[in-house]
Amino acid sequence: MKSKLKELTSRSNGWGNDRRKESLRQYIIGWVNYFKLADMQKLLLRIDEWYRRRIRMVIWKQWKRIITKQKNLVELGVKKSKAWEWANTRKGYWHIANSHILKTTITTDRLKQAGYVFLRDYYQKVRIKT
């Protein structure tokens, strides 16, 4: 499952955000509906954390230039000096995706508003209680 999510969130597949969101939505809905009889709250929580980090990595990669990163961080509520500091970091995309600055700016709520579907949320919606 993680390998399929990794494939769908690949930074180099040339998909736009709309196509990526739609493919992820279809895969998640299908996967959760197939396994909804199982009790998998903790598993989905762990996978969702990894999945959100992966999405943040894709977003950080899309911003590309330092000026774009700084501008977007300021729009998300970070102080200009901190945004400049983080935009100039030399750390890798995966490392930055787990940083405090991206976790507090690109929050789960903002990702939901952007149209991303999460495994645990959908599982709780369709779960059959026994």
C-alpha positions as CSV (number, residue, x, y, z in Angstrom):
1,M,0.0,0.0,0.0
2,K,2.8,2.4,0.9
3,S,4.5,1.7,-2.4
4,K,1.3,2.6,-4.3
5,L,0.9,5.8,-2.3
6,K,4.6,6.6,-3.0
7,E,4.0,6.0,-6.7
8,L,0.9,8.3,-6.7
9,T,2.8,11.1,-4.9
10,S,5.9,10.8,-6.9
11,R,7.5,14.2,-7.6
12,S,8.7,13.2,-11.0
13,N,5.6,11.8,-12.7
14,G,4.6,15.1,-14.3
15,W,1.1,15.1,-12.9
16,G,-0.6,18.3,-11.8
17,N,-2.1,18.7,-8.4
18,D,-5.6,18.0,-9.6
19,R,-4.7,14.7,-11.2
20,R,-2.6,13.7,-8.2
21,K,-5.5,14.5,-5.8
22,E,-8.0,12.6,-7.9
23,S,-5.8,9.5,-8.2
24,L,-5.1,9.5,-4.5
25,R,-8.8,9.9,-3.7
26,Q,-9.8,7.0,-5.9
27,Y,-7.1,4.7,-4.5
28,I,-7.8,5.6,-0.8
29,I,-11.5,5.2,-1.2
30,G,-11.1,1.9,-3.0
31,W,-8.6,0.5,-0.5
32,V,-10.5,1.5,2.6
33,N,-13.8,0.2,1.2
34,Y,-12.1,-3.2,0.5
35,F,-10.7,-3.4,4.1
36,K,-13.4,-1.6,6.1
37,L,-14.3,-4.8,8.0
38,A,-10.9,-4.9,9.7
39,D,-10.0,-2.9,12.8
40,M,-7.1,-0.8,11.6
41,Q,-7.2,2.5,13.4
42,K,-3.6,2.5,14.6
43,L,-2.3,1.3,11.3
44,L,-4.1,4.0,9.4
45,L,-3.0,6.7,11.8
46,R,0.7,5.8,11.2
47,I,0.2,5.6,7.4
48,D,-1.6,9.0,7.4
49,E,1.3,10.6,9.2
50,W,3.7,9.3,6.6
51,Y,1.2,10.3,3.8
52,R,0.9,13.8,5.1
53,R,4.7,14.1,5.2
54,R,4.9,12.9,1.7
55,I,2.3,15.5,0.5
56,R,4.3,18.2,2.3
57,M,7.4,17.1,0.5
58,V,5.7,17.3,-2.9
59,I,4.4,20.8,-2.1
60,W,7.9,22.0,-0.9
61,K,9.4,20.6,-4.1
62,Q,6.9,22.4,-6.3
63,W,7.8,25.7,-4.8
64,K,11.3,25.3,-6.2
65,R,12.9,28.7,-5.9
66,I,13.9,30.3,-2.6
67,I,11.8,33.4,-3.2
68,T,8.7,31.3,-3.9
69,K,9.3,29.3,-0.7
70,Q,9.7,32.5,1.3
71,K,6.6,34.1,-0.2
72,N,4.4,31.1,0.4
73,L,5.6,30.6,3.9
74,V,4.9,34.3,4.7
75,E,1.4,33.8,3.2
76,L,0.9,30.8,5.5
77,G,1.7,33.0,8.6
78,V,5.4,32.6,9.2
79,K,7.5,35.7,10.1
80,K,9.4,37.1,7.2
81,S,12.8,36.5,8.8
82,K,12.0,32.9,9.7
83,A,10.6,32.3,6.3
84,W,13.8,33.5,4.7
85,E,15.8,31.3,7.0
86,W,13.8,28.2,6.2
87,A,13.6,29.0,2.5
88,N,17.4,29.0,2.3
89,T,17.9,25.7,4.0
90,R,20.1,23.1,2.4
91,K,18.3,20.2,3.9
92,G,16.6,17.7,1.7
93,Y,12.9,17.7,0.8
94,W,12.0,14.7,3.0
95,H,13.8,16.2,6.0
96,I,12.0,19.6,5.6
97,A,8.6,17.9,5.1
98,N,8.9,16.7,8.8
99,S,10.1,20.0,10.1
100,H,8.2,22.1,12.6
101,I,7.8,25.0,10.2
102,L,5.9,22.9,7.5
103,K,3.9,20.9,10.1
104,T,2.5,24.2,11.5
105,T,2.0,25.9,8.1
106,I,0.8,23.1,5.9
107,T,-1.5,21.6,8.5
108,T,-3.9,18.7,8.1
109,D,-6.8,21.0,7.9
110,R,-5.3,23.0,5.1
111,L,-4.6,19.8,3.2
112,K,-8.2,18.7,3.6
113,Q,-9.4,22.1,2.4
114,A,-7.1,21.7,-0.6
115,G,-9.0,18.5,-1.5
116,Y,-6.8,15.6,-0.1
117,V,-8.6,12.6,1.4
118,F,-7.0,10.8,4.3
119,L,-7.2,7.1,5.1
120,R,-8.3,7.3,8.7
121,D,-11.0,10.0,8.1
122,Y,-12.6,8.0,5.3
123,Y,-12.3,4.8,7.3
124,Q,-14.2,6.3,10.2
125,K,-16.8,7.5,7.8
126,V,-17.5,4.1,6.2
127,R,-16.5,1.7,9.0
128,I,-18.8,-1.1,9.9
129,K,-19.1,-1.5,13.6
130,T,-19.6,-5.1,14.9
